[in-house]
């Protein structure tokens, strides 16, 4: 392939993770995208940025946070999900959430526009979730998880599960619970340090006590190797293989173990901002970043 064609292909933002808010109602100790600001872009400007990304080649958009359903009781992300499907006609639109604020009424209004809903769950032991910080008040995280799972089936949204392996859950056998939930994908991450987010003097979290070794991570994967939907992501695979767009619509370069922002795509355009994203396309493809991500093509049984 000629060099100029290779560069053009690599600059295409095929799959983008838009962290439009940093605010969250949970306090997970290892969080690597913390509430350093409360800024949320005006929805018309957000739509303009998403339109630019679609024009530049985006096929999949994942909304994340913070907690996406915290803003305007989920209406903000709901309207953006609807815009991405109805106006931009994206093949795949997904959300990552802790699940605690999602209501059935949200699915009634926006479920038809959403391909995948991923819920973060690091343990099926309530006490472990307390240690991690994955709950708000006395409300049980697992109760929310099961409600969302039920609604995903009812409103035909593909259900995905995300788990961060850390010091407090590394020996937990989750096989039975994962099989019962039956997600389309179970993403299993290794606890990751990022300076300024969950590590360092100016960080809002200190994730040092959550860290595990590569051997610990592999043992967790071995324990669950019979689960077909498991998708493992070590720190080496994860750190530079995601296109992360922050609340100001800046790409975040994590190559140096911290998040260095580009200029906003609203100011300089997608192509120029991408040059400062630190994105490793080869690792993105190697870790299976491109998969069947439209629910219309998944052949799921509702």
KOLPAMI-579105 format. One line per field, with one value per residue (C-alpha): x, y, z. Coordinates in nm, 4 decimals, padded with zeros to 6 digits, m for minus. Layout:
u	[X|...]
v	[Y|...]
w	[Z|...]
This chain:
u	[00.0000|00.1410|00.2485|m00.0056|m00.2928|m00.1745|m00.1696|m00.5140|m00.6552|m00.4986|m00.6438|m01.0012|m01.1868|m01.3734|m01.4725|m01.4829|m01.5415|m01.7038|m01.6679|m01.9073|m01.9221|m01.6814|m01.9411|m02.0398|m02.2527|m02.0090|m01.6587|m01.4726|m01.1209|m00.9463|m01.1464|m00.9240|m01.1610|m01.2452|m01.4608|m01.1889|m01.4483|m01.8274|m01.8337|m02.0811|m02.0932|m02.4155|m02.6103|m02.6157|m02.2349|m02.2067|m02.4207|m02.1997|m01.8896|m02.0524|m02.1497|m01.7838|m01.6751|m01.9293|m01.8037|m01.4468|m01.5420|m01.6816|m01.8997|m01.9323|m01.9805|m01.9681|m02.0979|m01.9198|m01.8316|m01.8336|m02.1884|m02.3812|m02.7245|m02.6426|m02.6921|m03.0550|m03.1722|m03.0493|m03.2250|m02.8977|m02.7409|m03.0779|m03.1138|m02.7565|m02.8165|m03.1308|m02.9428|m02.6644|m02.9081|m03.1856|m02.9839|m02.6259|m02.7348|m02.4376|m02.4135|m02.3481|m02.4301|m02.3462|m02.3303|m02.1174|m02.2922|m02.2877|m02.6600|m02.7740|m02.9704|m03.1290|m03.5077|m03.7481|m03.8929|m03.5555|m03.5710|m03.9284|m03.8192|m03.4691|m03.4111|m03.4884|m03.1950|m02.9352|m02.7335|m02.5376|m02.5611|m02.2590|m02.2893|m01.9790|m01.9771|m01.6590|m01.8021|m02.1115|m02.0354|m02.1993|m01.9194|m01.6558|m01.8476|m01.8464|m01.4680|m01.4286|m01.6720|m01.9181|m02.2416|m02.4284|m02.5666|m02.7433|m02.8712|m02.7381|m02.5417|m02.6422|m03.0131|m02.9611|m02.7556|m03.0296|m03.2986|m03.0989|m03.0328|m03.4070|m03.4905|m03.2253|m03.4008|m03.7441|m03.6467|m03.4044|m03.0780|m02.7640|m02.6336|m02.2621|m02.0696|m01.7441|m01.5249|m01.2022|m00.9850|m00.8215|m00.6883|m01.0354|m01.1940|m00.8987|m00.9804|m01.3576|m01.5144|m01.7874|m01.8655|m02.2168|m02.3296|m02.1864|m02.3555|m02.6880|m02.6580|m02.5484|m02.3953|m02.3077|m01.9556|m01.7805|m01.4923|m01.2368|m00.9839|m00.6729|m00.6610|m00.4672|m00.2820|m00.3029|m00.1187|m00.3490|m00.6553|m00.5962|m00.2270|m00.0047|m00.0243|m00.3082|m00.5222|m00.8679|m00.8124|m00.5231|m00.5460|m00.2166|m00.3920|m00.6082|m00.3218|m00.2576|00.0265|00.0118|00.0188|m00.2866|m00.4710|m00.3852|m00.5016|m00.8390|m00.8640|m00.7695|m01.0374|m01.3003|m01.1545|m01.4675|m01.6814|m01.7087|m01.8051|m01.4995|m01.2859|m00.9645|m00.7832|m00.4545|m00.3001|m00.0748|m00.3766|m00.5949|m00.3859|m00.3371|m00.5944|m00.8998|m00.9901|m01.0992|m01.2847|m01.3247|m01.5963|m01.4447|m01.4271|m01.0491|m00.8748|m00.6739|m00.3261|m00.2414|00.0971|00.2945|00.0793|m00.1351|m00.4023|m00.2640|m00.5434|m00.5418|m00.7154|m01.0938|m01.2300|m01.4743|m01.1789|m00.9297|m01.1300|m01.1109|m00.8070|m00.5785|m00.6924|m00.6361|m00.2666|m00.2368|m00.4555|m00.1761|m00.4083|m00.2557|m00.4706|m00.2759|m00.3488|m00.7106|m00.7482|m00.5410|m00.7575|m01.0723|m01.1877|m01.3705|m01.6454|m02.0122|m02.1354|m02.4756|m02.7562|m02.9254|m02.6347|m02.5864|m02.8643|m02.9489|m03.2485|m03.4701]
v	[00.0000|00.3453|00.5530|00.8289|00.5788|00.4173|00.7512|00.8384|00.5076|00.5430|00.8909|00.7636|00.7837|00.4560|00.4134|00.7044|00.7142|01.0449|01.1224|01.4172|01.4469|01.3781|01.3938|01.0669|00.9521|00.6692|00.6943|00.3984|00.4120|00.3237|00.5538|00.6918|00.9623|01.1579|01.4641|01.7250|01.9564|01.9769|02.1146|01.9736|02.1062|02.2618|01.9961|02.1828|02.2114|01.8451|01.7519|01.9655|01.7823|01.4437|01.5483|01.6351|01.2942|01.1153|01.3085|01.2047|00.8351|00.7495|00.4371|00.3676|00.6151|00.5186|00.7639|00.7456|00.9562|01.0048|00.8743|00.9576|00.9287|01.1919|01.4810|01.5950|01.2531|01.0807|01.3106|01.4665|01.1365|01.0132|01.3025|01.2516|00.8790|00.9600|01.2168|00.9680|00.7043|00.9121|01.1948|01.0684|00.7074|00.5609|00.1802|00.1574|00.3745|00.2557|00.3779|00.2759|00.3359|00.2181|00.1508|00.3072|00.5987|00.4273|00.3957|00.1933|00.5188|00.5971|00.2740|00.3516|00.6837|00.6095|00.2330|00.1869|00.4146|00.2355|m00.0641|m00.1559|m00.0669|m00.1651|m00.1718|m00.1639|m00.4311|m00.5362|m00.7786|m00.9775|m00.9371|m00.6203|m00.5821|m00.5847|m00.3201|m00.1062|m00.1429|m00.0410|00.2514|00.1213|00.2237|00.5310|00.5355|00.2125|00.1365|m00.1981|m00.1820|m00.5386|m00.4561|m00.1831|m00.4195|m00.6814|m00.4231|m00.2860|m00.6369|m00.7086|m00.3827|m00.4416|m00.7645|m00.6038|m00.3118|m00.5049|m00.3377|m00.5528|m00.5919|m00.5747|m00.6020|m00.4278|m00.5424|m00.3925|m00.6551|m00.5154|m00.6141|m00.6646|m00.8861|m01.0662|m01.4009|m01.3889|m01.6566|m01.4785|m01.7642|m01.8411|m01.4788|m01.3974|m01.6996|m01.5972|m01.2381|m01.3657|m01.0435|m01.0178|m00.9173|m00.9206|m00.6740|m00.7505|m00.4742|m00.4610|m00.1768|00.1074|00.4094|00.7444|01.0424|01.3296|01.1037|00.8229|00.8751|01.1701|01.4798|01.6498|01.3384|01.2974|00.9234|00.7105|00.3747|00.2350|00.0102|m00.1384|m00.2433|m00.6057|m00.7785|m00.9099|m01.2590|m01.1802|m01.0561|m01.3688|m01.5913|m01.4127|m01.4708|m01.8378|m01.8784|m01.7574|m01.9021|m02.1100|m01.7982|m01.7452|m01.3769|m01.2753|m01.0058|m00.9467|m00.6139|m00.5825|m00.2403|m00.2854|m00.3435|m00.0731|00.2367|00.3705|00.1757|00.3902|00.7187|00.9200|01.2478|01.4564|01.6982|01.9787|01.7468|01.7134|01.3850|01.2576|01.1156|00.8569|00.7491|00.9040|00.7570|01.0681|01.2382|01.5111|01.6897|01.7958|02.1096|02.0720|01.9297|02.2216|02.4605|02.2795|02.0008|01.6237|01.5513|01.7990|01.6983|01.3307|01.3980|01.4535|01.1627|00.9083|00.6476|00.3052|00.1696|m00.1575|m00.2345|m00.1276|m00.3946|m00.6518|m00.6253|m00.6744|m00.3139|m00.3728|m00.6305|m00.6828|m00.3745|m00.3027|m00.4832|m00.5416|m00.7697|m00.9480|m01.2065|m01.1842|m01.3673|m01.1182]
w	[00.0000|m00.0876|00.2120|00.1531|00.1429|00.4671|00.6458|00.5158|00.6392|00.9839|01.0325|01.0027|01.3387|01.2919|01.6581|01.9037|02.2794|02.3730|02.7447|02.7379|03.1175|03.4012|03.6772|03.8451|04.1366|04.2181|04.3640|04.2153|04.3558|04.0308|03.7997|03.5232|03.3961|03.7093|03.7832|03.7307|03.5712|03.5661|03.2112|02.9589|02.6042|02.4774|02.2932|01.9609|01.9677|02.0630|01.7634|01.5379|01.6608|01.6062|01.2544|01.1856|01.3140|01.0947|00.7913|00.8807|00.8811|01.2244|01.2246|01.5961|01.8792|02.2446|02.5051|02.8381|03.1417|03.4295|03.4382|03.1171|03.2803|03.5421|03.2980|03.2765|03.4040|03.0900|02.8426|02.7250|02.6218|02.4966|02.2536|02.1302|02.0825|01.8825|01.6729|01.5939|01.4711|01.3188|01.1587|01.1250|01.0571|01.2434|01.2234|01.5972|01.8978|02.2482|02.6082|02.9058|03.2387|03.5975|03.5511|03.8764|03.7259|03.4279|03.4269|03.2162|03.0797|02.9199|02.7206|02.6196|02.4702|02.3372|02.3387|01.9699|01.8779|02.0934|01.9755|02.2886|02.6560|02.8644|03.2423|03.4592|03.7293|03.9090|04.1622|04.2482|04.6184|04.7633|05.0182|04.7450|04.5530|04.8680|04.8963|04.5327|04.5640|04.3083|04.4759|04.5961|04.9477|05.0367|04.6898|04.5725|04.2490|04.1618|04.1784|03.9183|03.7042|03.6877|03.6148|03.3223|03.1919|03.1928|03.0151|02.7487|02.6556|02.6705|02.4451|02.2219|02.3168|02.3153|02.6708|02.7436|03.0693|03.1694|03.4590|03.5945|03.7615|04.0719|04.4119|04.5614|04.2940|04.1336|04.3008|04.2509|04.0338|03.8369|03.6001|03.7230|03.7302|03.3860|03.2341|03.3881|03.2611|02.9194|02.7803|02.4127|02.5263|02.8609|02.8505|03.1217|03.1882|03.4032|03.6573|03.4912|03.6327|03.4540|03.5972|03.6888|03.6970|03.9481|04.0194|04.1068|04.3259|04.1358|04.0927|04.2478|04.2986|04.4214|04.2475|04.3754|04.6268|04.3501|04.1229|04.0339|03.8546|03.4991|03.6510|03.8660|03.5593|03.3636|03.6498|03.6459|03.2715|03.3133|03.5806|03.3320|03.0117|02.9464|02.8961|02.5217|02.5344|02.7411|02.5744|02.7721|02.7674|02.9483|03.0083|02.7043|02.4821|02.6311|02.6946|02.3402|02.1394|02.2140|02.0488|02.3506|02.3056|02.6204|02.7319|02.5196|02.2164|02.2393|02.1670|02.4653|02.4067|02.6772|02.5389|02.8246|03.1014|03.1299|02.9211|02.6957|02.5058|02.1438|02.0243|02.0037|01.6803|01.6879|01.6525|01.4269|01.2648|01.3072|01.0897|01.2634|01.6128|01.5287|01.4740|01.8503|01.9652|02.0212|01.8703|01.7979|01.5153|01.4935|01.8591|01.8119|01.5446|01.7361|02.0486|01.8400|01.8420|01.5135|01.5616|01.4795|01.6619|01.5072|01.6880|01.3534|01.2584|01.5923|01.5505|01.9178|02.0630|02.2434]
